[in-house]
């Protein structure tokens, strides 16, 4: 897998129109922890979908990506579509809006958002694959499958899309992390030069499938497993630890990143953590939204070595080594 | 008045080490008489039925009381009879507030020194301390007075260091023995007294320890109770020990933390059910990162994790403070070093694993964690 040549040729994302501050979330009863504590973990605002559906954001992110990179829709070979909470990502039509449960009956149950996206964006040559059960590491799973498709089937362009909405009645906090609704789209190319994926690692620990019951064990296993996965991806990329120019994180508590960076002995200054406060945890999109923003603001320069790491409940630890 | 028989006054004779030392003293020299300090003489007698009453006599007293609570006739009798003092009693709880720990470990020692100073027949005062009076010092630790410097990890270490200072400052013919951490009874691996090390191993086995401070090559010094008892008994009346400090430690036979963890996790992985869980070895990190993790657990962890972190907090920093205890003095006097840790660590793990699988042990563990 790690020998497969592929690159992240483009990244686009879409947030809903509405955002909320920690204070507003607390007033609305959307947080279970003290907002001061969450603030000390780096959180400031999150994006909350009011009028938009997951599919609205997915199509916005994907169409923006195709436009920004002037991609002929017919040149896309595969669409990989996923989202963190499967029930909304795979809701018929992908809209996940009120009353979607009713549409799980009859033939409408097969109205999948991946196929709809293929049609709506005119990607007539593309085949569609849905990805599920990766939670917040969905796009890492998508990149892995995309690389495999490039290597095994000669795919030249794979569009990876995730649309993640936190359930409407679940508040805006997941285990001390403030969550946003968002969609993110990646263009993986077999022959791209920018953002070459040098190595990818994933560890899955099925023992932790009972997320609620094993909550303490999962918290305990998070750091050592994260360190293993990070060390392995650095090794497989042929890097040394000190070669890493930027750590592009998933937007969980900055405190947890301080600990993880201490464990892998990388300086805090290498963490591109600006979006933790601005966007909160967008579930699957974090690392790639951050990568796009880090490129746009000039932080990431061509040739720099980037480490992306994420954890998805269920339980997956994933990392990518990318040369910008 | 000169005693014809060596008579040893022992504090802490009913403790983990005390009982084993007492038996060895009696076995080694049929002439030895012992006087043991006991808070409750009836309880002592009830628990010491395997000790010949003709050779061991309890006196009611308490290190917490002025002059140990001994009346004048008893003090006079001891003053004319005792040839050696073996001070084993200690408050070994790591989590005590300092002032509480000092009550026995410092002030109790001072009270004992005060009365022993008047004992005309006294030839030796053996103070049993701990190797961890070295506290936060790292690297080679000589068999010498503890040097002040970076401080201590817990009140036990500090109070024992302060107790040593009192002993050194006394005019008595003192010697100080510093045992390391006792993890099992002997090389059979049996564990008759659980300490924080065993609690930490249980937490690791359950996959509830995310990280530990320390590095792969830092040595972790542990010994068996059997070795400690044998060494103390042999040195308790040894001539020529005056003003000497000796380490009863694994020393060169101590294993690196990384190797201990590897041995431990490899052993547990022999159980298929445990192996299936794919529990990672805890990540080793520096003290600053570990402190951040502890803070994070305190702020966000559930009750179980908070309880675990708190229960280990008075011990785990030592894992990052690697020490190589010099044992040359003790080894020379005893004729052999402590048993290699490698010779019993797995047997100890076997014993612990078997005991954890007992329903009563599981219940006790759950209660401990819940508390």
Contacts between the chains, C-beta under 8 A, distances in Angstrom:
chain1	res1	chain2	res2	distance
A	33	B	300	7.7
A	37	B	299	6.1
A	37	B	300	7.8
A	175	B	300	7.6
A	176	B	299	7.9
A	176	B	300	4.7
A	205	B	277	7.9
A	205	B	278	5.0
A	206	B	278	7.9
A	207	B	207	8.0
A	207	B	276	6.8
A	207	B	277	4.2
A	207	B	278	6.0
A	207	B	279	7.6
A	215	B	302	6.4
A	216	B	208	6.1
A	216	B	301	7.4
A	216	B	302	5.4
A	216	B	304	4.9
A	216	B	305	5.1
A	217	B	206	7.4
A	217	B	207	4.9
A	217	B	208	6.2
A	219	B	210	7.0
A	219	B	297	8.0
A	219	B	301	6.5
A	219	B	302	7.8
A	219	B	305	6.3
A	220	B	207	5.9
A	220	B	208	4.8
A	220	B	209	6.1
A	220	B	210	4.3
A	220	B	305	7.0
A	221	B	207	6.0
A	221	B	210	7.0
A	221	B	279	6.8
A	221	B	280	6.2
A	222	B	210	6.7
A	223	B	210	4.6
A	223	B	211	5.5
A	223	B	283	5.5
A	223	B	293	7.3
A	224	B	210	6.2
A	224	B	211	6.5
A	224	B	280	4.0
A	224	B	281	6.5
A	224	B	282	5.6
A	224	B	283	4.2
A	225	B	280	5.2
A	227	B	283	4.8
A	228	B	280	6.3
A	253	B	296	7.8
A	253	B	300	7.7
A	255	B	292	6.9
A	255	B	295	7.7
A	255	B	296	5.2
A	255	B	299	7.8
A	256	B	296	6.8
A	258	B	289	7.8
A	258	B	292	5.6
A	259	B	211	7.9
A	259	B	289	5.9
A	259	B	292	5.1
A	259	B	293	5.0
A	259	B	296	6.3
A	262	B	285	5.8
A	262	B	286	6.7
A	262	B	288	6.8
A	262	B	289	3.0
A	262	B	292	6.6
A	263	B	211	6.6
A	263	B	283	5.0
A	263	B	285	5.1
A	263	B	289	6.2
